[in-house]
Amino acid sequence: MSRFLSLAKTQMKCIALTSLLLAGLSPFSAVQVQAASPMVVDSMDGPVTQNEINSFKAYILDLQPVVWPNTDSMQNEYAQGKSGESIKAMGLMYEMTGDTAILDRLIYFCNVLLSQRNDILPAPYGQRTVWTNTVAPVWPGNSSGTASADSANGDPVGHLANCARLILKTPSIWNTTVPDGDPYGYGATYKQRATKFLAEADYVLNQFIFPKLLNLSNGNKYYFSSQSPYMTNGAMPWNQQMMISYGLQNVAMAHELLGDNPSLVSQYDSIIQANVNWYFANNSAKQVYTTSLGNTAYNWGYNPTLLSGEDNSHGSLDVAGFYRQFLSGRYGITAAQLKPIANMYADVMMRGPNDFAGKVDGTDGSGNSAPTTYARSGYLFLTVLRPDMYYALANADLSRSGTSMDIFSRLMWAKNKRYQNGGNLASGKTYSASSSWSSSYDAGKAFDGNVSSRWSASSGSTSNQWISVDFGSTKSFNQVFIKESTYTRITSYKLQSSNDGTTFTDIAGTSGTSIGAGKTIDFNTVNARYVRLYITSASQEPTVNEIEVYKMN
């Protein structure tokens, strides 16, 4: 069947199905779905529970993807808008759970997404002339007149390709019929649906993004083309780079699973790599500095030509994109390279309980640069790199997690990663110290999860003091976080490990001269039953508010 005839048949189906969606009805049921209860977070710790998963599944059944004319910008709706974030949330939850009910709802959203593409959807909402002077395969950024379209179209490409990738990585379902009746004619089986979504993602790349939107002549770095009415010839902002890379990354991984086009996979990976390197390989597009707590951090701007003051909102999108690239394992991004971003958020943007700065440099502005009382969802990924801020972010976002799919899914991701890493290994163990000021300041106070309490050495004890934790059995660990927030007195310290609690060995690379309000100490993995903070000297009796121990994967 020719592409023209295929599109004509699809357009006829879209007319009827879009009418149902505009009426708030599912095309698979004549009864409107009743409002679902909010999603449920059972606890901040442990694995993701079946009750949490079930609450997510119930919630997504009540959601409908947005169609024209229920938005002023289809591209924004499916990028950082509710429909786009819902699609990403479903993909993340499916990767964690493998629950095909979640995958099926993701497929439904992608069905509707594809049906709303300008060259597929019938007039008057589709078939509009774009600034390319063609009826281009885009999701327009406006509702009337010449259709606008920019880098936000990378996200719909990424959604389709990510759904395809998730299907293709599960061969056991390839030949199973998708239980939706194939309302748009996109393919009856899971594999057929995946190949259709991937082919349409390829089509947008080949017909719009590469030939019209992008200029890759600067070493594959993302610049807008001379044709683009938006930011003509300009360097693409970081958050918009993430949109394009989200599309290319998932298309590449899906084709790799099919094994049908290795040269295309290599090409797309090399394009993404060039833009990853633009940020990480040198400091031409960011600033590197030491925070007041002694940790290395990054400061960057809205686009690569600006070196400071990226706003809270776009910064969250930047972080989510970099973390996706990190998780793929394809672009050489290491945890050590991402850690300064986590340090920036923990040391600079987190100014207190429910107080998050409007910009990555710790200052405030208005609009996207206004301070927030909660953590935007992209920053939740950083808790894997700075687990000491996990509870602060989780508690700040808890009230929103019931009705915000991006917050809920990323909180579940962070919680699950924390569980897989073993959480705080020092929690609920046995503690001892060289001395204590009194029973109110004993060793256990430095491990109780309460920053308001503290261990303090005995009166007059300012040198060769220590505080330790006994795990009860040998544990693997490679990160210790210490808070000396009440009084900053320690002037020389090191970490030590032991298997018998008597003979301790210095842990290489862990010595220092100050701790302060928060110090994260990373080192090569140690296997031991005991770990202790050995304080060689202090200006007065040393006090420590909290010590946490982690095994970071």
C-alpha positions in Angstrom: 0.0 0.0 0.0 1.4 3.4 -0.9 2.1 5.9 1.9 -0.6 8.2 0.4 -3.3 5.6 0.6 -2.1 4.5 4.1 -2.4 8.1 5.3 -5.8 8.6 3.7 -7.2 5.6 5.6 -5.6 6.7 8.8 -7.0 10.2 8.4 -10.6 8.8 8.1 -10.0 6.8 11.3 -8.6 9.9 13.0 -11.8 11.9 12.3 -13.9 9.5 14.2 -11.4 8.8 17.0 -10.6 12.4 17.6 -14.3 13.2 17.9 -14.5 10.6 20.7 -11.4 12.1 22.4 -12.8 15.6 22.2 -15.9 14.3 24.0 -13.7 13.0 26.8 -14.5 9.4 25.8 -12.2 6.5 25.3 -12.4 5.0 21.8 -12.6 1.6 23.4 -15.5 2.3 25.7 -18.8 4.1 25.6 -18.6 5.0 29.3 -16.5 7.9 30.6 -14.0 6.8 33.1 -14.6 8.0 36.6 -11.9 10.0 38.4 -9.2 7.8 39.8 -7.8 8.2 43.3 -4.4 9.8 43.7 -1.3 7.7 43.3 0.0 6.4 46.5 3.5 6.5 48.1 3.6 3.8 50.8 7.0 4.7 52.1 10.2 6.5 51.3 12.3 3.3 51.6 12.3 -0.2 50.3 11.3 -1.5 46.9 8.4 -0.1 44.9 5.4 -1.9 46.3 2.6 -3.5 44.4 0.1 -1.1 45.9 2.2 1.8 44.6 2.2 0.2 41.1 -1.5 -0.5 41.3 -2.3 3.1 42.2 -0.3 4.3 39.2 -2.1 1.9 36.9 -5.5 3.0 38.2 -4.5 6.7 37.8 -3.3 6.4 34.2 -6.6 4.8 33.1 -8.3 8.1 33.9 -5.9 10.2 31.8 -6.6 11.2 28.2 -3.9 12.5 25.9 -4.6 16.0 24.6 -5.9 16.5 21.1 -6.7 19.5 19.0 -8.3 22.0 19.8 -7.7 21.4 23.5 -4.2 23.0 23.5 -2.6 26.1 22.0 0.6 24.2 21.3 0.7 20.5 20.4 4.5 20.4 20.4 4.7 21.9 23.9 1.9 19.6 25.2 3.9 16.5 24.1 7.2 17.9 25.2 7.2 19.3 28.8 3.4 19.4 29.0 1.2 17.0 30.8 0.7 14.6 27.9 4.4 14.4 27.3 5.4 14.0 30.9 2.7 11.3 31.3 4.2 9.3 28.4 7.7 9.6 29.9 6.3 8.5 33.3 4.6 5.5 31.9 7.8 4.5 30.1 9.8 4.8 33.3 7.3 2.8 35.3 7.2 0.1 32.7 11.0 -0.2 32.8 10.8 -0.7 36.6 7.9 -3.1 36.7 7.6 -4.9 33.3 3.8 -4.6 33.8 2.2 -4.8 30.3 -0.9 -3.0 31.5 1.3 0.1 31.8 2.9 -0.6 28.4 -0.6 -0.9 26.9 -1.6 2.5 28.2 1.7 4.0 26.9 0.8 2.5 23.5 -2.6 4.1 23.6 -1.1 7.6 24.3 1.4 7.1 21.4 -1.4 6.0 19.1 -3.2 9.3 19.8 0.1 11.3 19.6 0.8 10.0 16.2 -2.8 10.6 15.0 -2.3 14.3 15.9 0.7 14.8 13.6 0.1 17.6 11.1 0.4 15.5 7.9 -1.8 12.7 9.3 -4.6 14.6 11.0 -7.4 15.8 8.7 -8.1 19.5 8.3 -8.9 21.9 10.0 -6.5 20.9 12.8 -4.2 19.0 10.5 -2.9 19.5 6.9 -1.6 23.0 7.7 1.3 24.6 5.9 4.4 24.9 8.1 7.1 27.5 7.8 8.8 25.0 5.5 6.1 25.8 2.9 5.0 22.2 3.1 2.5 20.1 5.1 5.4 18.9 7.2 5.2 15.9 9.6 5.3 18.0 12.8 3.2 18.7 15.9 2.6 22.4 15.5 3.4 25.0 18.2 0.4 27.2 17.4 -3.3 26.6 16.7 -3.9 28.7 13.6 -2.1 30.3 10.6 1.2 29.1 9.3 2.2 26.2 11.6 5.2 26.8 13.8 7.5 23.9 14.8 10.8 23.7 16.5 13.0 21.5 18.6 10.1 20.5 20.9 9.2 18.1 18.1 12.1 16.0 19.2 10.1 14.8 22.2 7.2 13.2 20.2 9.9 11.5 18.1 11.4 10.2 21.3 8.1 9.1 22.7 7.3 7.0 19.6 10.8 5.5 19.5 11.0 4.9 23.2 7.7 3.0 23.1 9.1 1.0 20.2 12.3 0.3 22.1 10.4 -0.9 25.2 8.4 -3.4 23.0 11.5 -4.5 21.1 13.5 -5.3 24.2 10.7 -7.7 25.2 10.7 -10.4 22.4 8.3 -12.6 24.4 5.4 -10.2 23.5 6.3 -9.5 19.9 3.7 -11.7 18.3 1.0 -11.1 20.9 -1.9 -9.0 19.8 -2.1 -5.5 21.4 -5.4 -5.6 23.3 -6.7 -2.3 21.9 -8.2 -3.5 18.7 -5.7 -1.5 16.6 -8.1 1.5 16.2 -5.8 3.5 14.0 -4.4 0.7 11.9 -0.9 1.0 13.2 -0.3 -2.7 13.6 -2.1 -5.6 15.4 0.8 -7.2 17.2 3.2 -5.5 19.6 6.1 -5.8 17.1 4.1 -4.4 14.3 3.1 -1.5 16.5 6.7 -1.0 17.4 8.0 -1.0 13.8 5.2 1.5 12.9 6.1 3.9 15.6 9.8 3.6 14.8 9.1 4.2 11.0 7.1 7.3 11.8 9.8 8.6 14.1 12.3 8.1 11.3 10.0 9.9 9.0 9.9 13.1 11.1 13.7 13.0 11.5 14.3 12.6 7.7 11.6 15.0 6.5 11.8 17.8 9.1 14.4 17.7 11.9 17.5 17.0 9.8 16.7 18.8 6.5 14.8 21.8 7.9 15.4 22.4 11.6 19.0 21.5 12.3 22.4 22.8 11.3 25.0 20.1 12.2 27.9 21.6 10.2 29.7 22.7 13.5 31.1 19.3 14.4 27.5 17.8 14.8 26.7 20.4 17.5 23.1 21.4 17.6 22.5 24.7 15.9 19.3 26.0 14.4 19.3 26.2 10.6 19.2 29.3 8.5 15.6 28.4 7.6 14.4 28.2 11.1 12.3 31.2 12.1 13.1 30.5 15.7 16.7 31.3 16.9 17.9 31.4 13.3 21.5 30.0 13.2 21.6 30.1 17.0 23.1 27.5 19.4 20.3 25.4 20.7 19.5 25.8 24.4 20.4 22.9 26.6 16.8 21.8 27.4 16.0 21.8 23.7 19.1 19.8 23.0 17.7 17.2 25.3 14.5 17.0 23.2 16.5 16.3 20.0 18.8 13.8 21.7 15.8 12.1 23.4 14.5 11.4 19.9 17.8 10.3 18.4 18.8 8.2 21.4 15.6 6.1 21.4 15.6 5.8 17.6 19.2 4.5 17.7 18.5 2.0 20.5 15.3 0.8 18.8 17.1 0.2 15.5 20.0 -1.5 17.4 17.5 -3.9 18.9 16.1 -4.7 15.4 19.6 -5.0 14.0 18.4 -3.4 10.8 20.6 -0.3 10.3 23.9 -0.2 12.2 25.2 2.7 10.2 22.3 4.9 11.3 22.8 3.8 14.9 26.4 4.9 14.7 25.5 8.2 13.0 22.9 9.1 15.7 25.1 8.1 18.5 27.9 10.3 17.2 25.6 13.3 16.9 24.5 12.9 20.5 28.1 12.3 21.6 29.2 15.6 20.1 26.6 17.5 22.2 27.4 15.5 25.3 31.0 16.5 24.9 30.0 20.1 24.4 28.9 20.1 28.0 31.2 17.6 29.7 34.5 17.4 27.8 35.6 21.0 28.5 34.5 24.1 30.3 33.8 26.3 27.3 30.0 25.9 28.0 29.9 25.9 31.8 31.8 27.0 34.9 33.4 24.7 37.4 33.7 25.9 41.0 33.9 24.8 44.6 30.8 25.3 46.7 30.9 26.8 50.2 30.7 23.2 51.5 33.9 22.2 49.6 32.3 20.2 46.8 32.9 20.7 43.1 29.9 22.0 41.2 28.8 23.3 37.8 27.2 26.6 36.8 25.7 26.9 33.3 23.3 29.0 31.4 20.3 28.6 29.2 22.4 27.8 26.1 26.1 27.0 25.5 27.0 30.6 25.0 25.8 31.5 28.5 27.9 30.3 31.4 25.7 31.1 34.4 22.2 31.3 35.8 20.2 28.5 34.1 16.7 28.7 35.6 15.1 26.1 37.9 12.6 25.0 35.3 14.8 24.5 32.3 17.6 23.2 34.6 15.3 20.3 35.6 14.8 19.4 31.9 18.6 19.6 31.4 19.3 17.3 34.3 16.6 14.8 33.2 18.2 14.7 29.7 21.7 14.2 30.9 20.6 11.5 33.3 18.8 9.6 30.5 22.0 9.7 28.5 23.9 8.5 31.5 21.5 5.6 32.1 21.9 4.5 28.5 25.6 3.8 29.0 26.2 4.9 25.4 27.9 8.3 25.7 30.7 7.9 28.3 29.0 10.0 30.9 30.2 8.9 34.3 28.7 9.3 37.8 31.8 11.5 38.6 30.9 13.8 35.8 27.3 14.1 36.9 28.2 14.5 40.6 29.0 18.3 40.3 25.4 18.8 39.1 24.1 17.0 42.1 26.5 19.0 44.4 25.1 22.2 42.8 21.6 21.3 43.7 22.4 20.0 47.2 24.8 22.8 48.2 23.5 25.8 46.3 19.8 25.4 45.2 18.6 23.7 48.3 18.6 26.6 50.8 16.4 25.0 53.5 13.3 22.9 53.9 10.9 23.6 51.0 13.1 26.4 49.7 14.7 25.9 46.3 16.5 28.6 44.4 15.2 29.9 41.1 18.5 29.5 39.3 21.4 27.0 39.4 23.7 29.7 40.8 21.5 30.1 43.9 19.8 33.4 42.9 16.2 34.1 42.2 14.3 35.7 39.4 10.7 35.6 38.1 8.8 33.1 36.0 10.9 30.0 35.3 13.6 31.6 37.6 11.3 32.0 40.6 12.1 30.0 43.7 10.0 26.9 44.5 8.8 25.2 47.6 9.2 21.8 46.0 11.9 20.0 43.8 11.1 19.9 40.1 11.1 16.3 39.1 14.3 16.2 37.0 16.3 16.9 40.1 15.0 13.7 41.8 17.4 11.7 39.6 20.3 13.5 41.4 19.4 11.8 44.7 21.1 8.7 43.4 24.4 10.7 43.2 23.8 12.6 46.5 21.7 10.3 48.6 22.0 12.6 51.6 19.4 14.9 50.0 16.9 12.1 49.2 14.6 12.6 52.1 14.6 16.4 51.8 13.5 16.2 48.1 11.1 13.3 48.7 9.3 15.1 51.5 9.2 18.3 49.6 7.5 16.5 46.7 5.3 14.1 48.6 2.2 16.3 48.5 2.4 16.6 44.7 3.2 13.0 44.0 -0.4 11.8 44.1 -1.4 13.8 41.0 1.9 14.6 39.2 3.0 11.6 37.1 6.5 12.9 36.5 7.1 13.5 40.2 5.6 10.1 41.2 7.5 8.1 38.6 10.8 9.7 39.3 10.3 9.4 43.0 9.6 5.7 42.5 12.8 5.5 40.4 14.9 7.2 43.1 13.3 5.1 45.8 14.0 1.9 43.9 17.6 2.8 43.1 18.1 3.7 46.7 16.8 0.2 47.7 19.0 -1.5 45.1 22.0 0.4 46.4 21.2 -0.7 50.0 20.1 2.7 51.3 22.0 4.2 54.2 24.1 1.2 55.5 24.7 2.9 58.8 21.0 3.2 59.8 19.9 1.0 62.7 23.3 -0.4 63.5 25.7 -0.4 66.5 27.7 2.8 67.2 30.6 3.7 69.4 33.0 6.7 70.0 36.3 7.5 71.7 34.4 9.6 74.2 31.0 11.5 74.6 30.1 14.7 76.3 27.1 13.0 77.9 24.4 10.4 77.2 22.6 13.2 75.4 25.4 13.5 72.9 26.4 9.8 72.5 27.6 8.2 69.3 24.1 7.1 68.3 23.0 10.7 67.9 25.2 11.0 64.8 23.3 8.2 63.1 19.7 8.8 64.1 18.6 10.7 60.9 18.0 13.8 62.9 20.2 16.7 62.0 19.1 18.6 65.2 20.9 16.0 67.4 24.6 15.4 67.5 27.5 13.4 68.9 30.1 15.5 70.9 33.4 14.4 72.3 34.0 14.7 76.0 35.0 18.0 77.6 38.6 18.9 76.7 38.9 16.2 74.0 40.1 17.9 70.9 42.5 15.4 69.3 42.6 11.8 68.2 38.8 11.4 68.7 36.7 8.9 66.6 33.2 7.8 66.0 32.4 4.4 64.3 29.6 2.2 63.1 29.5 -1.6 63.3 27.4 -3.0 60.4 27.2 -6.4 62.1 28.7 -8.1 59.0 31.0 -7.2 56.1 29.5 -4.6 53.8 30.6 -3.0 50.6 30.6 0.8 50.6 32.2 3.7 48.7 30.6 6.9 50.0 30.3 8.5 53.4 28.3 11.7 54.0 29.1 13.8 57.1 27.2 16.8 58.6 29.0 19.1 61.0 26.3 21.7 60.9 25.9 22.8 64.6 29.6 23.7 65.2 32.3 23.6 62.6 35.4 22.5 64.6 37.1 19.6 62.9 40.5 20.7 61.4 41.9 17.3 60.4 40.2 13.9 59.7 40.3 10.7 57.8 38.1 7.6 57.3 39.2 4.2 58.4 37.8 0.7 58.1 38.2 -2.5 60.1 37.0 -6.1 60.1 37.5 -6.8 63.8 36.8 -3.4 65.4 40.3 -3.2 66.8 42.7 -2.8 63.9 41.7 0.0 61.6 43.2 0.9 58.2 43.1 4.3 56.6 40.8 4.5 53.5 42.9 6.0 50.7 41.8 9.5 49.5 39.5 10.3 52.4 41.6 12.7 54.6 40.8 16.4 54.8 41.0 19.5 56.9 37.4 20.6 57.1 33.9 19.1 56.9 31.3 21.9 57.5 27.6 21.7 57.0 27.8 18.8 54.6 30.7 16.8 53.1 30.4 13.9 50.7 33.5 11.7 50.6 33.8 9.2 47.7 36.4 6.5 47.4 37.1 3.1 45.9 34.8 0.4 47.2 35.8 -1.0 50.6 34.6 -4.3 52.1 34.6 -4.1 55.9 32.4 -4.6 59.0 33.4 -1.3 60.6 33.9 2.3 59.3 34.9 5.2 61.5 35.6 8.9 61.3 39.0 9.5 62.9 39.4 13.2 64.0 43.1 14.0 64.3 42.5 17.5 65.5 39.7 20.0 66.2 39.6 23.6 67.4 37.2 22.6 70.2 35.5 19.4 71.2 34.4 18.0 67.8 30.6 17.5 67.2 29.0 15.6 64.3 25.3 15.8 63.5 25.0 13.0 61.0 27.0 10.3 59.3 25.6 8.2 56.4 27.3 5.4 54.6 26.4 4.2 51.1 27.3 1.7 48.3 26.9 3.7 45.1 26.5 1.6 41.9 
